[in-house]
Every structure is written in C-alpha cells, then in structure tokens.
Amino acid sequence: MPTVHSSPYLQMDNPAIMSLLRPTPGEKHRKSSSGGLLRMFKLFPMLTSGCKMVALLGRPKKPLLRDSATTGTIFGYRKGRVCLAIQDDPHCVPMFVIELPMLTSLLQKEMASDIVRIALESETKTHKKKLLEEFVWAVYCNGRKVGYSIRRKQLSDDELHVMQLLRGVSMGAGVLPSPNDKETVTSDGELTYMRARFEKVVGSKDSEALYMINPDGAPGPELSIFFVRAR
C-alpha cells in the first residue's frame, strides 16, 4: 500500500478505491525514471504553436501493448475544460466521454507531482446499469473533490473532431488543429491531447481502475483513473 506521502486518496477514504490502489515506487526511484506521456503532457505550454503532433513511441524493440488494453484520451483547449474519452478500440466510437470540472491547465499543474489519480464516483444507488453507463459523477483529482460532471450521451463537434483526428494514433501527445479554422492556436489556447493505453482492472461490478501503460517501460503507474459506484 502506498505511503501517506504518495497516496492522495487517503483524504477520500473510499474502501473500493483503496482496494484497487497499487503500490507506487519511492520518490527517489521515480525521479530516476526517464519519464513518459505524463511528463510530455504537462510541457504543452512550452511547445511551439507550429507543432501539430509530437510522436513519442518510435519503434520499440518488442511489443509493449496487449490487444486487450483500453485506450484513454485526455484532451482540451488549454484555457478550457479537459475531457476524458475511454475506448476499447481507437477506431471505434468511445464508450465513455465526460468533460471534467477542471481546466486543462490545472490538470497539467497536478501532473507536476508525476503521480495523478483521477476518481469518478457515481452516487447512484440502483445497479440496473453497467458502471460506465452511469451519467452523474463526482470527480476527484489527487484526493481533492473538484466538482460534478455528466457523461456525454453524444459527442460534441469538438470531441468528434478529436476522435476522428486520432483514429490512427494508439499512443502519443501533442497539439491538434482546431475544428473551425484548422489553426493550432485559438482564443482558448492550443487544443492539446494525450492518448495512452491502459490496463483495466475490475474490482467488482461497482469498481474499475485504469492504469496507464508507460511507453518507456518505467515501473509503476503514473496516471490512474478510478470508477466507483456507491453501494
């Protein structure tokens, strides 16, 4: 179990989330790792406006991904709210899309800790739906409640634009052209994205966790996403 210093969910004290938490490496060991998608995403304000996409994978010597891995995409305008999309296949329509109640720039600041844990908790008492079919979610980031969000029934034009541009991308981070004028920079800032593959861990019908698979083989998850339904 993580130490007090590295476990932001101690404030939340949710047994379902605590049961899904994995041990995280020590701070000293994490600083020695080479980084990954998470570190690239928090550097977006430093990228030049002419950068349309940043390729991060290169050609690995051996396969890093399993066919069963889930695709997760975090995207949004730097001055706007950040969105989360979950897909079983990057070529298919997302099974879960939600606009989180936090700015993209604030999420990038949270990533300075190199350990980001996002929790979505449904307070629904019935269990007629599958977990990711619930609509109203309380959102926590690194142990702090940031508000409530409603799952999208249909993708917005901007969300559909991002999904179409990234159909052939399995992992990566960068800046995308905006859907209207096709320019990189708008009044809301750059349209940034981070797409990664996640290992899915099912605790029960009321709890699931997604652990990011680091492309450089660094030990331990850097980004974890938890879905929990009230019992």
N, C-alpha and C positions, 0 to 999 in steps of 0.2 A: 504494500500500500504506500502511496506517495507520502512524503514528509509534509509537515504543516506548511513549510515554505512553498512547496511546489504543488499544493493541492487546493486550487481555488474553489472547489465545490464544498469545502468544509462549511462555508457560510450558508450554503443552500441546504445541507443536511438531508438530502433525499436518498433513502436507502436503495432505491432502484438504480440511481446514477452511481452511487458509491460502489455497488456490486459490480458495475461494468467498468469501473476505472482500472487502468493497468498501471503497473509500476513505471515510474519515469526515471531516467538516468539522472545522476547528480549534476548539479550546476556546472561543476568544473569539467565534467566529461562532455556536456552539451556544448560548451564554448569551444571545444577542440574539434567538433564536427564541422564538415565543410559547408553545411547549410542546406538549402533546398528551395522548393517553391515558396514556402512561407517567407523566407528572407527576401526573395525576389519581389513578392507582392508588396511588402512594406517599403520597398525602394521606389515605387511608382512615381512619387512626386519628383524624383531625381532624373527620371527618364526624359530624353528629349522628345519634343512633340512630334517629330517626324518618325518616331519608332512605332510602326504599326503592329509588330508582334515580336516577342522575344522567345526564341527556341531554346529550350533548356535541356533536352534529353540527349541530343547527339545520337550516337549509335552504341547502345550498351552491348557488352561482350556476351551477356547471357540474358534471357528473358527475365524481366523484373515483375511482370504482372500476370495474374491469373485471369482466365476468362470469366470467372465469377466475380471479379472485382466490380464495385459500384463506382460510377463516375459522379463527382461532385463539382459544381462550378459556383464560385463566388464572384460576383460582378456588380458594377455600378459606376455611375459618374462620381468623381472624387468629391464633389460638393453635394452629392445627393445620397440617398439611402442605398444600402447594399442589399443585393438579392442573393438567394441561395436556391440552386436547382439541383435535384437529385435524379440521376438516370441509371437504368440498368444497362443501357446501350447509348453511347453518344450520338448514334444515328437516329434514335427514336425520340419521340416527344417525352419530356420529363414527367416522371410520375409524381413529383413533388416540387412545387415552386412557391417561394414565400419571400416577401420583402421584409427584411428585418428592421426593427425600430431603432436603427443606429446608422450614422453616416459612415460612408466608406473610409473617410479619412480617420475617423475614430477607431475603426477596426484595425487599420494599419498601425495605429499607435499601440493598440493592445498586442500586436504581433511583435513589439519590441522585446517582450518577455520570452519569445521563442516557444512558449507553450500557450496555445489558445484552445480553450474548451468552450464550445457553444452548446447550450442546452435548450431544448424546446419542450415545454411541459404542457400537455393538454389536461384541462381540469374537467373534461367530460367524464361523467360517472357511468354512462352506458358503454357497452362493449360490442355493439352491433357492427361497428366499422373496423376495418383494419387500422392499425396505429397511424400510418401515414395518410389515411383518408380523413382524419380529424381536421377541422377547419380553424379553430381558435387556439392559439398557442401563447403561453407566457415565455418570454425569451430571456435567457441569462447568458452573460458573457464573462468568463473567468470569475464566476461566483456572484456577479452583480446583476440584479434584475434591471433590464433596460426597457421593458415595456411589453406590449402585446402585439401580435400580428395575426392576420387571417390568410390561410393558404389560398393561392390563386385557383379559381375554377378554370380560368382560361388565361393564356399568356397574353401580356400586353404587347404592343408593337415593338417596343424596345427589347423585351425579353425574347420575343420570337426572332428578332434581328440577330441577337447574340447567339442563340441556339443554332441558327442557320449558318452563321459565320464559323462556328466552332464544330460543325458536324464531323470534320476530318481530324480534329485535334483530340487526342486522348489525354495528354498532359501538357501543361505549359502555362505561361503567364505573359501578359503584355498589355498593349493598348490597341483598341479597336476603333475603326472609323464610326462616327455617329450615324444613326439610321437616316437622318434627314438630309443633311448636306454632304455626307460622306467625308467630312473633315474630322481630323483627330480631336481637335480641341473645340469645345463649345462653352457657353456661359456657365454650365455646370461643371466644367473641367473635363478632363480626359475620361473616356469610357474604358475602364480597366477591367481585367478579368484574371482569375486564377482557376485553372482546371486541374484536377488531380484525381487519381484513383484511390478508392478507399476500401479497406477490408471491413466487411459488415459482420457485426457480432449481435446475435439475437439473444437477449436475456430471457424474454418471455413475450407473450402477445402484447404486453403493455410496455416493453422497453427494448430499445435497439441502440446500438452505437456504431459510428463510422470512424475508423482510424485511418488517417492519411498514410499512404504508402510512399515513402520518400524515394525519389528517383536516384539519389546518390548513395543509397544504402545506409544512411545514417541510422543508428539504433534509436528505437523508441519513437512514438507518435509525436509529431509537432502540432498537429491540428486534429482535434477530436470533436465530433458532433453527436449529441445525445438526443434521443427522442423518448419521452416518458409520458405515460398516461396515468392520471390519478386513479388510485384503486378504490 
